[in-house]
Amino acid sequence: MNKEKGKLIVFSAPSGSGKTTIVHHLLQEKKLNLDFSISATSRSKRGQEIDGKDYHFLSLENFKQHINQDDFVEWEEVYTDNFYGTLKSEVERIWAEGKHAIFDIDVVGGLRVKEKFPEKTLAIFVKAPSLEVMENRLRSRETESEEKIQQRLAKAEKEISYADKFDVVLINDDLETAKKEAEKLVGKFIS
């Protein structure tokens, strides 16, 4: 991978923190020159998700093949047999277009990107004001079973313990304020 090109903007957070909404907002800001790094996953599609737009949906076998071929910048088994990762080809595609890559990835994956490209990465941890607020956000999505929600909440407590390893912790208690703050942080980093 050519490390001389664009920068990497990583947004990580427990589920329900609002990171995806913030990332979508930043992608609308043309002056930032960002493109979304589409993660690969071995999980099934949810709702209206589209292969190649929301995720690169791979079979478990195919995902493991990519791991063996060292095709990932980072990857993680987030839940049993649910792998997520960033293909090197995805970052290369974005840099070839002269843009900066923005990531919406899990906490461990975000830290791995930062570890691989320390000078080129801005790692932002998005945090809901409380676990209760996060739980309410997860429930309002109406996309997951009670079991999945409980699994995500248990994982969130562990993920929050990694927050201080990120460059910035962005508290999302007011979405409009969080979007503006994220815009400032990213704008300063890429300039």
N, C-alpha and C positions, 0 to 999 in steps of 0.2 A: 504494500500500500504506500502510495506517495504521501508522506507526512508533511510536505511543504504546502499543501493546499489549504482548504477551508478549516474552520474551527468546528468543535463539537460542543453542543449545548445539551446537557443531560438533565432531564426532569425525572426524579424518582420520588416515590411516596407510597405509603400504604393505600390500598384500595379505598376510595371514598374521600380522598383528600382534595380532589379537584384538579389534579395535575393535567389530565387529558383536556379539560376545558381551557386551562391556561395555555397549553401547547397549541390547541386549535386557534386560540386568539392570536398568538404570536405568529403563526403561519399566515394569517391575514395581513400582517404588517409587512408590506412589500419592501420597505426601506431596510428591513433586517436581512433580506436575502437568504431566507431559510427554506430548507426542504425537509420533509418528514422522513426520518429513517424508519422504514417499515420493518418491524420485528418479524422474525419467523417464530412459529409456535407449533407444537404437536397437539394442542387442544382443538376441540371441535369449534366450529363457528357458533357465535351467539347472535340471536336476533337477525338484524339486517347486515351483518358484517360481510365484506366483500374481499375475496382472495386477491392479494396484490395491491389492495388499497388500505385495508385496516391491518391485515397481517399477511404474511406468506404462510398459508396453512400447509404443513407438511405432515406426512404420516410419521408415527413414532419411529419406524424403521428408517425412513428417509432422513429424519432429523439426526438420528444417531450416526448415519452414514456421513453427514456433513461434519459432525463432531470429529469423527475418525480422519476425515480429510483436512482438518484444520481450516475449515471454511468460515469460522466465526471470529469476530472481534471479541465477543463475550457470549456466554450461554449459561443457563442455570436451569436446574430441575426445580421449578418453583413449587409445584405440588407433585405428588407421585405420578409419574408418567406424563406430566404436563411440563414440557420443556419450552423455554423462551430463549431467544438469542438474536444477535445482530450479525447478519452475514457481512463479510468483508466487501462483497460485491455491492452491497447497498450503500455503504459509505463511499466507495469508489465512484459509484454512479452519481451521487450528489456532488462530490468534489469535482468530477469531470464536467458538471454543469456550472462550475464556478460558484457554488453556493456553500452555505454552512449547514451541517447536519444537526437537526434537533431530534432528540430521543425522548420517548415516553416509555421508560423501562423500569423494571423492578430495582430495588435498592442495591442488592448485591451486584447486579449487572451494571448499574450506574457507576458503582465504585470501581469495577473492573475496567470500564472505559477510561475513567479518570487515571487509573494506575498505568494503563498502556500509553496514554497520551496526556501526561500531566500538564504540559504547557499549553496544549491546544484545547483543553476541556474546561468548561465551566459546569460544575456539578451543583445542581440546585435541588434541595430536599423540600418538598411541599408538605406542610403539616396542617391538618385540620385543628381547630382550636381545642377539641377534646375527642376522646373515643366515642362519646355519646353522639356528637355531631356526625362523626364518621359513620357510625352505625345507622343513623337516620338517613344519610345520603345513600348508603348501600341499599337500604330497604326501599327508598323512593325510586330506585332504578327499576325495581320489579323484574330483574333478569335472573335472579339466583335463588336457589333453595335456602331454607333456614340453615341447613348443614353447611353450605358454602359460605353463607354470611358469617357463621360462627368460626369457621376455618380462617376466613380473612381477618376477622377481629383478633383472633389469637395470634396470627402472623404479624398483625399491625404493631402489637406491643413490642415484639422482637425488632421489627424494622425501625421503629422510632429510636431504639437504642443506637442505631447507626448514624443518626442525624448529624452529630458533631463531626463526622468524617467528611461531610460535604463542604463545599466552598461557602454556601449560603443556605440558611434555613428560612424559608418563606412561609409565614403563617397565613393560611387562607381562611380568615374569618369573615372577610368581606370580599367577594369575588372581584368586583371592579377595582378595588384597591390592590389586590393581589396581581391582577392583570397588568396594571400600570407599573407596579414595582418590578415585575418580571421583565416588562419591556425595557425599563431603565437598566436593569442588570445586564441583559443580553446586549443592548445597544452599546453600553460602555465596554463590554468584553470584546466585541467584534471590531470596535473602531481602532 
